[in-house]
Amino acid sequence: MSTLNYQERIPNNVDLAGNRQLQRALEHWQPRFLNWWKELGPERYQDADVYLRTAISVDENGWANYGYVKMPDYRWGIFLADQERDRRIGFGDLYGQPVWQQVPAEFRSVLRRLIVTQGDTEPASVEQQRLLGLTCPSLYDLRNLFQVNVEEGRHLWAMVYLLHAHFGRDGREEAEELLARHSGDADKPRILGTFNEPISDWLSFFMFTYFTDRDGKFQLKSLAESAFDPLARSCRFMLTEEAYHMHVGENGIGRIVKRTLDVMKEIGSEDPEAVRRAGAIDLATIQRYVNFWFSSSLDLFGSEQSSNAASAFANGIKGRPDEASFEDHLALDQVCEIEVPDGAGAMRREAVPMRNAMNEVTRRAFVADCEAGFIRWNRLIQKSGYQARLFLPSPRFRRAIGAWNGQPVAPDGSIVAREAWEARKGGWLPTEADGAFIRSLMRQVIEPGKVAGWISPPARKVNHLDADYEFVKFH
């Protein structure tokens, strides 16, 4: 079992004390991180005592310790999963060779780019969510938001450690830039578009944690296969925390759906306007938010065909999620059928080499994984006696990258006239009126055991504690 050194200024299980130069470099970065956190982290809650989970070990038998902590005092640090003895590269042209403990010179640039892009998403989401605490629907939800936030901060630490430890001056400069870019900034935005989208309400937050954090799961699973062993080990530990973020999203959406169904029964109507007047979020609006955040997250995987993805696979840099589940780890003679527009208002299938379709392989795994929540939410709707169903739109809908970039595709996947798409998009995507309505519901509820009227009380516990526990103490 690997234990964490809490006597160090930076908690870690990488023997940071044994590398004084690296330790000093990270200690120089640490106050800059804390300044960023206090400036762009959760608004108005820096002095609150929050009931948070902190890692205490990285083995499968337990890695969490619960207790009250002020977020600026959270024990961020550097935690890698235990090293596997004699681990070998599991895919690509270098299949079966020993994994790398240092960065090969020929792959230095591409690995740095991957680490920086992953690292950039972590503080971005904290920035996107920084005002949500002011409109939390309950102390339970406020605590969950902060748990997600501090863990995203720790994930940033994981990537910054790799940059400092393995990329010299270039890595140190990239680590500084991770704190210089800001979500939505006109001059220095975050690298990926989804992480510049505003998250000004809790429906968007739950959608983000369900869909966009799920993208994070699959990116981390792909990087966890990497031949660069420190990156793989970092990502394996990060996945244990990412699972909780997706749980927050699924649980939150499910509670919203349940409250909507309860209101529909109370008022005896499915009419969206009647549901809104009763203070709940109608199913049609929930579907529009699903359409927006799902399609936005799909673009994070990149184009269906990618020579960069093929090269990363061939060179052992980034694999497929759960690579061990595939029979052929070389993927040299396989093809993947993808759908592309034919230029005449229809769709055709095109066979591309499997290595060039690695982005699409990962995106399809993501889509299949997204379906699980919809099964549960639709079961709630069905048991309540209603015919409506929530659904994932077609992966071709509202794409901004790849073969379907800018194509006028309806949520059911059909190609429509551009004029029809423009005329009907208000029924498919959140409108300004939808946003105004959702924001009108966002009123802070911080009395222990109380919950806002647009969402059902939580049924899940936190470390065996009921939802009426005082998860956040204010000063």
N, C-alpha and C positions, 0 to 999 in steps of 0.2 A: 504493500500500500504506500502511495506517495502522500506525505503530509505536507502541509503548508507552513512555512516559516513566518510566524506572526511577530517574531522579534525584530524582523527587518522593517525598515521604513516602507519598503514596497513588498508586501507579502508575495511569496513565490515558491515554486517547487522546482526551480531551474538552477539552484545554487548561484544566485546572483552575487552573493557575497564573495564567491570565488573569482569573480571577474570585476575588479574594482573599476576599470575604465568604463565598462558597460553600465555598472551600477551608478556611477557618477553622471553619466549621460542621461540615464532615465530619471535620476533624481533632479536633474536640471529641467527635464521636460515636465515632471510632476506638478510643480506650482503653476505652470502654464495651463495644464489640464484643469487644475482646480479653479483657476481664474475663469477659464471657459465655462466650467460647470456652474459657477456662481452667477455668471453673466447670462448664459443661454440655457441653463438647465431649468428645472421646474420653478416657475415663477412663484414667489412669496412663501416658499416652503423650505427654505434652507435651514431654518432653525427648528423645524418640527421634528419630534421623535417619531420615527416610522418603524413599524414592526416588519423587519426585512429578513430575508434569507441570505446568508453569506456562506460561500464555499469554505469547507474545512478539510476536504480531501477529494481526490479525483477518482477513487476506485468505485466500483459498482455497489458497494455496501453502504455508501452514504457520503454525501458531499455537501450537506446543508446544515447550517446552524442559525436558529431564529432568535431574534431579540430586537429591542429598540435601538435605533441609531439615527443620528442626524446625517442626512445624505452626504454633506461634504466630508463627514468622517467615515464614510463607508470604506471598507477595506478592499479597494480596487487592487488588483495585482496581476501576476503572470502565472497562469496555471496550464500546464500541458498534461494530456493524458499519459499514462505510463507507457514507456517505450517498449515496443515488442522486440523480443530477441530475434535476431536474424531476419528481420522483415525484408521482403523482396518487392520489387516493382510489380504491380498486379495487372498491367495492361500496356498496350502499345509496342513499339519497336524494341523497347528495352525490357520487355517482359522477363521476369525471373532474375534480373540483376539486383544487386543490393541497393537499397534506398540510399538517398544522399543525406548526410548530416550537415553539409555545407552546400552553398549554392554553386552549381557549375557555371563557369564564366559565360558559356554560350547561352545559358538560359536566364541570366541575371536580369535582363530588361523585362522579359515577359513575366517572370515571377514577381518582380517588384510591381509591375502594373496590376497584376491580379490581387496582390496583397493591399495595395493602395486603394483599389476600387472597392474591395470588401471592407476595408477599414473606414472608408469614407461614408458608407451607409450607416455606420453605428452612431456617430455623433449627430448625423443628419436627422435620424428619427427622434432623438432627444429634443433637438431644436424644433422639429415639427410639432411635438406634443407638449411644449413647455408651458402653454397656457391652459391646458385641459384641467388641471387641478382646481381652477377657479370655478368650474362648472360640474364638478364630480357628482354623480347620482347617489353616492354613498361613501362612507369611510372605507368599506370593503373595496370598492372600485378605485378609490384614491390610492390605497395601499398597493393594489395590483399595478396601477399605472407606475408608481414609483419603483416597484420591483422590476418592471420591464426597463425603466429608464436606467437604473443603476447597472443592470446587467448589460445593457447596450454600451454603457460607459466602460464596463470591464472588457467587453469584446473589442472595443477600441484599443485598450491596453494590450490585448493579445496581439493585434496586428502591429502596433507600435513597437512592441518588444522584438518582433521578427525583423522589422525595418532597422532598428538600432543594432541588433545582434549580428545581422548577416549582410547588410548593404552599405556599411560605412557612412561616409559623408552624404551620399545620395539618400540613404535611408533616413538619416537624421533630418535632412531638409524636407523629405516627404512627410515625416512625422509632424513637422511644424506646419506644413500646408494643410494637414488634416484638421487643424484647429483654426486655420485662416479662412477656409471656405465655409459658407453658411447656407443653410437651406433657404431657397427662395431669394438669395442675394442677387441683385441685378448685375453686379460686377464679378463676384466670385461665388457662383452657385455650386451646389453639390454636383458630383460627376454624373449621376444617373437621374433622369427626369422625374421619376416617381418620388424621389426624395427631396424634390423641391415643391411638391404639392402641399398646400396648406391643410392642416388637420385642425379644424376649428370647432369640431363637435365630437361627441362620444360615439355616434354611429360610425363616423369616418374612422375613429380610432379602432373600434372593434373590427371594421372591415380591413384596415391596415394590418392589424395583428393577425387576422385570419389569413389574408391573402399574401401580403407583402412579406411578413415574417415567414410564411411558408416558402416563398421564393428563397428567402435566406436559408431555410433548412436545406433546400436542394442544392444551393450553391455550396454550402458548407459540406454537405455529403459528397459532392464532387471533389472539393478540395481535400477532404479527409482521405481520399484515395491517392493523393499526390506522392510522387517519389521523393519530394522534399519533405523529409520526415518531421522536422519541427513544425511546418505548416500543417501537415496531416494531424499531428498530435494536438495542436492548438484547436483545430476545427472539431475534432472528436469531443473535446471537452465543451466547446461552445454549444454543440448540439444538445447537450443535456439541459442547457438553459433556454435554448431556442424553443424547445418543446413547450415550455411553460407559456411563452409569449403567444403561441398559437392557441393554447388552451384558453387564455384570456379572451382572444377574439371569438372563438367558437362559443364559449360560455356566455359572453356578452350578447352576441347576436341571438342565441337561443333564448335568453331572458327577454330580449326585446320582442321576439316573435311571440313568446308566451303571453306577455302583457298585452300585446295587440289582440291576440285571440280572446283573452279574458274580457277585454273591452268590447270586442265585437259581440260577444255573448250578452254582456250587460246591456248594451244599447239595442240589441236585436237587429244589427245592420252590418253589412260588409262594405257599405259605401265609404270610399276613402275620405271624403270630406266629413262625413259623420264621425268616423274614427278619429280624425284630426281634431274635430271640435271637442271630442271627449278626452283629448290630451295624450293620445297614443300615436304611434307611427304606423301608417297603413302599409299593408304588404306590398302595394305597387311601388311605394317610395323605397322600401327596403330593397326591392328588386332593382330599381334604378341605381342604387348605391352599389349593389353587387356587380352590376354591369360595368360601372366605372372602375372600381378597384380591381376587379378580376382582370379586365382588359389592360389596365395600367401595369399590373404585375407581370402579365405575359411578356411584355416587351423587355423586361429585365433579363430574359434568357438570351436575347440576341436574335439574329436572323436564322431562318430555317437552314440555310446553307452557309457555312463559314469555314474558310481556309484556316483561320486562326484557331478555331475549335479543333479542326483536324490535326493541326500541328501540335497543339497542347496535348491531345490524346496520344499522338504518335510518340511524343517525347517524354511521356510519363508525368506531365506537369499537372493535368487535370483530367480525372476519369469520369466515368458515369456513376451516378448514385448507386450504391450497393453493387459495385463492380463484380463482387464474388458471385452474384446471382446470375451472371451471364455465362454462357458456355464458351463463347469465343471471345477471348480477351485481346485478340489482335485486330478484329473487325476489318480485315483487309478485303475479303471477298463478299461482304454483305452489302446490301442496298437498303435504303429506307424510302418508302413512298411518301411524298409530301404533296399537299394540295397547293396549287398555284392558280391565279387568274389566267384565263386564256386570251385576254385582250378583247374578247367579244361579248362580255357580259356573262360569262359562264366560268366554270372551274374545270381544271384538268389535273390528273395525277402525274407526277414526275418522279422517276426513280433516281436517287442520288446516292453516291457512295456513303456508306454508313459513317465513316469518319467525318465527312463533311456535314453530317446531320446530327452531330452530338448535341448541339443546342436544342434541336427539336426532340431528341430522345429524352432529354432532361425535362423539357417543357411538358411533354406528354405524361411523364411520371408525376409532375406537379399537378396537372389537371385531374388525373385519376385520384390523387390524394385529396384534392379539394372536395371531391364528391361526398366524402364521408359525412361532413357536417350537414349537407343538404338532405341526406337520408334521414338524419335525426330531426331536423327542423320540419321537414315535410311530414314526418310521422306525427309530430305535434299537431300540425294543421289537419291532417286526416282524422286523428282521434277526436278533434274538436268538431268534426262534421262538415268541414268546408272543402270545396273542390279546388281552390286556388293552390298553386305549388310554386315554390321558389326554385330557380334553376340556374345553372351556369350558362352564360351565353356562349355562342360559338367562339372558338379561338381565333376565328377570322374577323370577329367584330371589333371595330375601333382600334385597329392596329396602327402603330406609328413607326414600325420598323419591320423589315423583312418583305416577303413577297406580297403581303396584304396591306402594306403601308398606304394609308389614305384611300383604300378601296371602300366604296359604299356598300357595306355588308350589314344586314339586319342581325339582331341577336340570335335568330334561328339559323344563321349561316347563309341565308340566301342573298344573292347580289341584287341590289335594287338600283333604280335610277338615282343619280346624285341628287336631283331635285326632291325626290321622295325621301331620301335619307335626311336631308336638311329639314324637311317639313315634319318628319316623324321623330327626330332625335330627342325632342322634349319629352316624349313618352318612353324613351329608352335610357336616357341619362339624367342625372339630377339637374334640375333647373335652378335659377336664382331664387324662385319662389320656394322650391323645396329646401334650399339651404337656409332661407329666412325662417321657414317654419321650424326646421330642426333646431336652429339656434334659439328660437323662442322658447323651446322646451328646456334648454340647458340652464337650469337653476341649481346652484350648489346645495347639496344636502350633506351635512357633516355631523348630524346627531347620531350617536351610535344606535344601530338597529333600524334606522329609518332609511327609506329609499325613495328616489324620485318616482313620479307617477307614470313615466313613459317606459319603465323597465321593471321586470319582476324582481322580487328579492332573490338574492343568491341562495342556491341550495348547497353549493360546495363549501367546504371548510378550508381554512388556512392553518396548517399544522395542528389539526384537530380542534381549532377554535371556531365557534359559531360566528355568524355574520354580524351579530350585535356586539362583538368585541371592539374595544377602543383601539383600532389599528393605527391611528395617527393621533398624536397628542400635540396640541398647539401651545405656543407660548406667547 
